[in-house]
């Protein structure tokens, strides 16, 4: 694999996004992540799976080029299938975040059971600024922070620091700047490595009931809305192309019902 690295040590698997500094979730990276989590699906000896990233940032998000009409349908299907794989991983999953964790990268973290972040990290879903929205975040984010806070993040495109995200209940633990690895190691050593892998496996299976329902029942409806209603709006393509062309968007007033 060229954009993802996986290693297992002391009953903890580490899956690393390895295309810094942006760690863009393009087709290649999503495919490689899918291969990594497919391999982990057969591991019943793990106490945790850590999803982390090389470089200063977790991920700037999914490829904007692949959001354009044409590739967008295949991109969403692959990405949403990956989120379901993460939720079926037979061990607790932890997203370890530093720097920017945006868009698809943010959704990747939301699919994990636990999140630890550098207190200066920036988490959010800025898609609305490009005249689109984050389908997976729309169903996963309310499970973590409630519908009101989720609406604020999705509709404004604002980001939260790791410290504020912890205060809001979005992040489980925020650690001082530069101490992400130290905080993660301490968490694993004190709270997860000592437990029975079998007990952890069954506990996370039970805890994921609402998340699994959101991905299996609600996300397909949101995905159809995105592809069949949003992506026929001229503003959606305009926002994406304006971003790629580094120019201000020209919004059309009105739209399709």
Buried (B, 14 or more C-beta within 10 A) or exposed (E): EEBBBBEBEEBBBBBBBBBEEBBBBBBBBBBBBBBBBEEBEEBEEBBBBBBBBBBEBBBBBBBBBBBBEEEBBEBBEBBBEBBBBBBBBBBBBBBBBBBBBBBBBBBBBBBBBBBBBBBBBBBBBBBBBBBBBBBBBBBBBBBBBEEEBBBEBBEEBBBBBBBBBBEBEBBBBBBEEEBBEEBBEBBBEEEBBEEEBEEBBEBBEEEBEEBBEBBEEBBEEBBEBBBEEBBEBBBBBBBBBBBEEEEEBEEEEEBEE
